Amino acid sequence: MKPRANRLYLTTGEVAERLRIRPRTVRRLIDMQQLTALRIGDEFLIEKSDLAAFISAHTIPAQPGYDGYRIE
């Protein structure tokens, strides 16, 4: 078995698996220009750094004192 190279790009299916959403939702994020991608034929390729930036931009910081239901 050949070792796989460390690829810089992910397919919509691979991004969907990582985000636990459907590939259709990934394509919708691309269409809405919330996620940057390259289009090669019928497939979109997302650079790993663009996915990391998307996740970072949509991360909600923890709030001190928040117990899941109310702030005390």
C-alpha positions as CSV (number, residue, x, y, z in Angstrom):
1,M,0.0,0.0,0.0
2,K,1.4,3.4,-1.0
3,P,1.4,6.2,1.6
4,R,-0.9,9.1,0.6
5,A,0.6,12.5,0.2
6,N,-0.5,15.2,2.6
7,R,-3.1,16.9,0.3
8,L,-3.8,20.6,0.5
9,Y,-7.4,20.3,-0.8
10,L,-10.5,18.5,0.4
11,T,-13.6,17.5,-1.6
12,T,-17.1,18.6,-0.6
13,G,-17.7,15.1,0.7
14,E,-14.6,15.2,2.9
15,V,-15.5,18.7,4.2
16,A,-19.1,17.5,4.9
17,E,-17.7,14.6,7.0
18,R,-15.5,16.9,9.0
19,L,-18.3,19.4,9.7
20,R,-21.0,16.7,10.1
21,I,-23.2,18.2,7.5
22,R,-24.4,17.1,4.0
23,P,-22.3,17.7,0.9
24,R,-25.2,19.8,-0.5
25,T,-24.9,22.1,2.5
26,V,-21.2,22.5,1.7
27,R,-22.0,23.5,-1.9
28,R,-24.6,26.0,-0.6
29,L,-21.9,27.6,1.7
30,I,-19.7,27.9,-1.4
31,D,-22.6,29.4,-3.5
32,M,-23.2,31.9,-0.7
33,Q,-19.5,32.8,-0.7
34,Q,-19.1,31.8,2.9
35,L,-16.6,29.1,2.1
36,T,-13.9,29.5,-0.6
37,A,-13.4,26.7,-3.1
38,L,-11.9,25.9,-6.5
39,R,-14.2,24.5,-9.1
40,I,-12.6,21.7,-11.2
41,G,-15.2,20.3,-13.6
42,D,-18.2,19.2,-11.5
43,E,-16.3,19.1,-8.3
44,F,-15.4,21.8,-5.8
45,L,-12.1,21.6,-3.9
46,I,-11.6,23.4,-0.6
47,E,-8.2,24.2,0.7
48,K,-7.5,23.0,4.2
49,S,-6.5,26.5,5.3
50,D,-9.8,27.9,4.0
51,L,-11.8,25.3,5.9
52,A,-9.8,26.2,9.1
53,A,-10.6,29.9,8.5
54,F,-14.3,29.2,8.0
55,I,-14.4,27.2,11.2
56,S,-12.5,29.9,13.1
57,A,-14.8,32.6,11.8
58,H,-17.9,30.6,13.0
59,T,-16.6,29.6,16.4
60,I,-18.5,31.1,19.3
61,P,-16.2,31.7,22.3
62,A,-17.1,30.2,25.7
63,Q,-18.8,32.6,28.1
64,P,-17.5,32.6,31.7
65,G,-20.2,31.5,34.2
66,Y,-22.4,29.9,31.5
67,D,-23.6,26.5,32.8
68,G,-25.5,25.6,29.6
69,Y,-28.8,27.1,30.7
70,R,-28.3,30.4,32.3
71,I,-25.6,32.8,33.4
72,E,-25.3,33.2,37.2
